[in-house]
Amino acid sequence: MVDPTPTDRPQPYDHVHLRPGNRLDADPHTPYLVVDVLDTHPPVIELWHLPDHPHHQDWAAAVPIIDIAHVIRVTSGDTRTWTP
């Protein structure tokens, strides 16, 4: 469950975009869904494609938090975007 308290790092169900030149060489314009956050140092974020993406079932990745360009969190009545 998403903690409604704003934090400085992504949480499950947030949408993220990766930085250009990220370690996966993934498209920085593609939105990804955060499915898990591993409390390592630095934190590692597990990503999936969004459900409407054609490769949703065929792709998953884990990236360090430094590869995330920005995070979008939608909660009831509020949308927040930030850079971790």
C-alpha positions in Angstrom: 0.0 0.0 0.0 1.2 3.5 -0.8 2.1 5.6 2.2 0.2 8.9 1.7 3.0 10.7 3.5 5.3 12.4 1.0 8.8 10.9 1.0 11.9 11.7 -0.9 12.0 8.3 -2.7 9.6 6.3 -4.9 7.1 3.9 -3.4 5.1 1.0 -5.0 2.5 2.3 -7.5 4.4 5.5 -8.3 5.2 6.2 -11.9 8.8 7.1 -12.8 10.9 8.1 -15.7 14.6 7.2 -16.0 17.4 9.5 -16.6 19.0 9.7 -20.1 22.0 7.4 -20.2 20.6 5.1 -17.4 22.3 1.8 -16.7 19.6 -0.1 -18.6 19.8 2.1 -21.7 16.0 2.3 -21.4 14.0 5.0 -23.1 13.9 8.0 -20.7 10.5 9.0 -22.2 8.8 5.8 -21.2 6.9 5.8 -17.9 7.5 2.8 -15.6 5.6 1.5 -12.6 7.4 1.0 -9.2 6.6 -2.4 -7.8 9.1 -2.7 -5.0 11.8 -0.7 -3.2 14.7 -2.6 -1.8 16.3 -1.0 1.2 19.9 -1.3 0.1 22.4 1.5 0.0 21.7 3.1 -2.4 18.0 2.0 -2.6 17.2 -0.2 -5.6 13.8 0.3 -7.3 12.1 -2.6 -9.1 10.2 -1.4 -12.2 7.6 -2.9 -14.6 6.1 -1.4 -17.8 2.7 0.1 -17.3 -0.2 -2.4 -17.9 -1.1 -0.9 -21.3 2.5 -1.2 -22.6 2.9 -4.0 -25.2 5.8 -5.5 -23.3 4.2 -5.3 -19.9 4.4 -9.1 -19.3 7.9 -9.5 -20.8 10.0 -6.9 -19.0 11.1 -6.0 -15.4 14.2 -4.3 -14.1 15.8 -3.1 -10.9 17.6 0.2 -11.0 19.5 2.3 -8.4 17.6 5.3 -7.3 20.2 7.6 -9.0 18.9 6.4 -12.4 15.4 7.8 -11.7 14.8 11.3 -13.3 11.5 12.0 -11.7 8.7 10.4 -9.7 4.9 10.9 -10.1 2.7 10.0 -7.2 -1.1 10.3 -7.5 -3.2 10.1 -4.3 -6.8 11.0 -3.7 -7.1 14.6 -4.8 -3.4 15.3 -5.3 -0.6 14.7 -7.7 3.0 15.2 -6.8 6.1 15.1 -9.1 9.7 15.4 -7.8 13.2 14.3 -8.5 14.6 11.9 -5.8 
